[in-house]
C-alpha cells in the first residue's frame, strides 16, 4: 500500500517481503525513491507475469515505530538517503506522515 503521493520521486509505502513478513515486527514503512528507465521486460512479483516497465523503486530509508518512546525512528539504508539527495518538500512530507501515524499509534495503544 502507498501512503503518500510521489513527491519529487519519493514515496512512503508498506515494506515488500520475499515470503511471509517476520513475526512481531513493529509498524514499519519504506521510504522509496522512484527511477524512470527505458522500457524493459520484468516479472511482476505479485502476479508472476512478465510485463513491460518504465520505472522501478528502491528503498532509501525506513520509518520504524519505537513503542517505548513512543515515536518513529528514521533509519537510512546504508548511505542511500544521503545519495538520493531529498528535497525539503520530501523531508517535510516524511515528517508530516510520521506525525500523523504517531498520533494514530499512540491513540491505538491507549497512552
Residue pairs with C-beta under 8 A, 6 or more apart in sequence:
1 13
1 14
2 11
2 12
2 13
3 11
3 12
3 13
3 14
3 29
3 97
4 11
4 12
4 93
4 97
5 11
6 34
7 87
7 89
7 90
7 93
8 86
8 87
8 89
8 90
9 33
9 34
9 35
10 31
10 32
10 33
10 34
10 60
10 84
10 86
10 90
10 93
10 94
11 31
11 32
11 34
11 57
12 29
12 30
12 31
12 32
12 63
12 93
12 94
12 97
13 29
13 30
13 32
14 29
14 30
15 21
15 28
15 29
15 30
15 59
15 62
16 30
16 45
26 64
26 65
26 66
26 67
27 64
27 65
27 101
27 105
28 62
28 63
28 64
28 65
29 62
29 63
29 97
29 101
30 59
30 61
30 62
31 59
31 60
31 61
31 62
31 63
31 81
31 94
32 57
32 58
32 59
32 60
33 57
33 58
33 60
33 80
33 84
34 55
34 56
34 57
35 55
35 56
35 57
35 58
36 54
36 55
37 53
37 54
37 55
37 56
38 54
39 52
39 53
39 54
40 52
40 53
40 54
41 50
41 51
41 52
41 53
42 50
42 51
42 52
42 53
42 56
43 49
43 50
43 51
44 50
44 51
58 80
59 77
59 80
60 76
60 77
60 80
60 81
60 83
60 84
60 86
61 74
61 75
61 76
61 77
61 80
61 81
62 74
62 75
62 77
63 72
63 73
63 74
63 94
63 97
63 98
63 101
64 72
64 73
64 75
65 71
65 72
65 73
65 101
65 105
66 72
66 73
67 105
67 109
70 102
70 105
70 106
70 109
70 111
71 102
72 98
72 101
72 102
74 94
74 98
76 82
